[in-house]
Amino acid sequence: MVDEIPDFYAVIPAGGVGSRLWPLSRADAPKFLHDLTGSGHSLLRDTWDRLAPLSGEDRIAVVTGRAHRAAVESQLPGIPDRNVFLESEPRDSAAAIGLAAAILHRRHPDVIMGSFAADHVIRGSRVFEFAVRDAVEVAREGYICTIGITPSEPAVGFGYIKRGGELIVDGARDASLVERFVEKPDLDTAREYVADRSYLWNAGMFISRADVLLAEIEANNPQLHAGLLELAEAWDDRERRGPAVDRIWPTLPKIAIDYVVAEPAAEKGRLAVVPGHFDWDDVGDFASLAKLNSGGRKNDLAILGENARILSDAASGIVVSHTSRVISLIGVKDIVVVDTADALLVTTSEHAQRVKHVVDALKLTGRGDVL
Amino acid sequence: MVDEIPDFYAVIPAGGVGSRLWPLSRADAPKFLHDLTGSGHSLLRDTWDRLAPLSGEDRIAVVTGRAHRAAVESQLPGIPDRNVFLESEPRDSAAAIGLAAAILHRRHPDVIMGSFAADHVIRGSRVFEFAVRDAVEVAREGYICTIGITPSEPAVGFGYIKRGGELIVDGARDASLVERFVEKPDLDTAREYVADRSYLWNAGMFISRADVLLAEIEANNPQLHAGLLELAEAWDDRERRGPAVDRIWPTLPKIAIDYVVAEPAAEKGRLAVVPGHFDWDDVGDFASLAKLNSGGRKNDLAILGENARILSDAASGIVVSHTSRVISLIGVKDIVVVDTADALLVTTSEHAQRVKHVVDALKLTGRGDVL
């Protein structure tokens, strides 16, 4: 089961600052470059390590901003230079994944690509591999296939995928059509979903033939498709690539892959799903980060930071220490403390979502130096 | 009423780190050197400014540790060199105040001295002046006189003074004998005290003739008295002072003035009290500090620190900023955040008393570098 999958290429879009993880995540140190699990590796590196057994190191591409090139290459010394696709500015996920599809399709017309966010946490890599292998078999049949995570609780922070009719595909144990996508539910609705068993978490993983993905983009956003093809045509010519990026990339529509590919494909019965029975989290905020690092123990204080000097007395929650300062926490429950050289955040798990507003306020009040 | 009081000398014992205000207060930056009210001045300087109209600048003495000499002189440029009494090590309040009494008594046999802590906060300096003037008149009659603060609430963090029989003293409007001192009460008892109206807060201010104070020390602790007299005898001889301090000071009993002077004097009917109708606080912990700086508004976030860069969203309590870092507080109530270059404290008003335990733990675990 550790054989590489024929025709398979892994694409890692590594964009997104992760504003709700400020001041840990920054414009120049986005979420995917951090070790959020105490593994000793960045999330990007963990993603690479998870995918390399499936695709081989030569067939992993990363789509990232020009500013992150050096950091990405230092995290991933095995990545071939030609597989680092640099954006001149963020244009959202449809452009990023579409660019990879267009380039890879020119290089390998039969390629089946899977896109996997650079900043999610997955535990249970063997089970993950099973799911990807199944999804690739479904994708070979011409479907766009997603991996839906079997819910471990009635989460309100994720979107859900409603499974529809069963798909019989050789080599895939448990595939279905996607009936529809549903937005983040309220708690009662989430409980119904979990009880119903036909709902899975939408983890934003898409596996499909590159030609199928491009056809879906073409059908739903011809302008984006045309730009991507033009870029791909110039891409592997060293002299033409730079000018093409500078000219075309900023004109591409800024839109999420969900709207250009996943939802339209679902409506047309072209989107499939295989369940993923592994632990997954998008670590969207510090509440998730605390939960992820406390091992589920409610009264624990999770500590992130190699050189953390923490003294706690009846404290629970999470402390992220990126300085050498002594941090003392007394009697604070579900607390979130993030200590960096130029910014400090103190909040609670309950208010973790509001960190994004602080980031907005910092921009508005001219304190962007700490973003 | 702004005339200096004849024969009056103010003594400011400036010792005590203020462990419960760690990491703001440190061994090398004790509480009295901090601005805890946003006045722009240290507590020591505020104390000086309050006393100078009563005694004149030439008649204020400060008793402090050798390590704090430069800091004290820089805070109090008007202090005559001969009025800075330096301890070679801390020996508690009886030795500190007794030393001042012994020295001043040799210099001015008729001196009436008042001792006032360097690190308390007082608001209402005119009312304070009235109380001191009254206390001096009582002291002239041979009493040791304290100023008891009229309680503004049933505080459990202070000791109380029970007033006894009225004293008729010319020039003092409302003097009584002290019936007894009582330790910090529980809340129910504190409520009774406040309702009773004969209880005042013990603010540790003592005004008496130096000869009376020394006689009380002699009666209750002859060893301390002998040492102090020997020191005083050598003090104003530049060549003899240093050796005398080195030899005698470390042998003096370490004991609080309360046990050597106030309580025995009260038992013998020699302790008087005049009420002080001004705002007073010993700022014993961060809960007091928060209250002091919030103007009594429960949901306010008090901010201390000249260059504080604070962004708060639904936060209350206090933040002390001694760095240039941006501090963001979201949804934390009654929080205490103290941000210094090498140490950070996060707690709540409710747990403010436990800061002392942290300081103990830091000592025990070899992290004394941040004390």
Interface residues (C-beta under 8 A of the other chain):
Chain A: P23 R309 L311 D313 A314 S324 R325 V326 I327 S328 L329 I330 G331 V332 I335 V337 D339 A341 D342 A343 L344 L345 V346 T347 T348 E350 H351 R354 V355 H357 V358 A361 L362 T365 R367 V370
Chain B: P23 R309 L311 D313 A314 S324 R325 V326 I327 S328 L329 I330 G331 V332 I335 V337 D339 A341 D342 A343 L344 L345 V346 T347 T348 E350 H351 R354 V355 H357 V358 A361 L362 T365 R367 V370
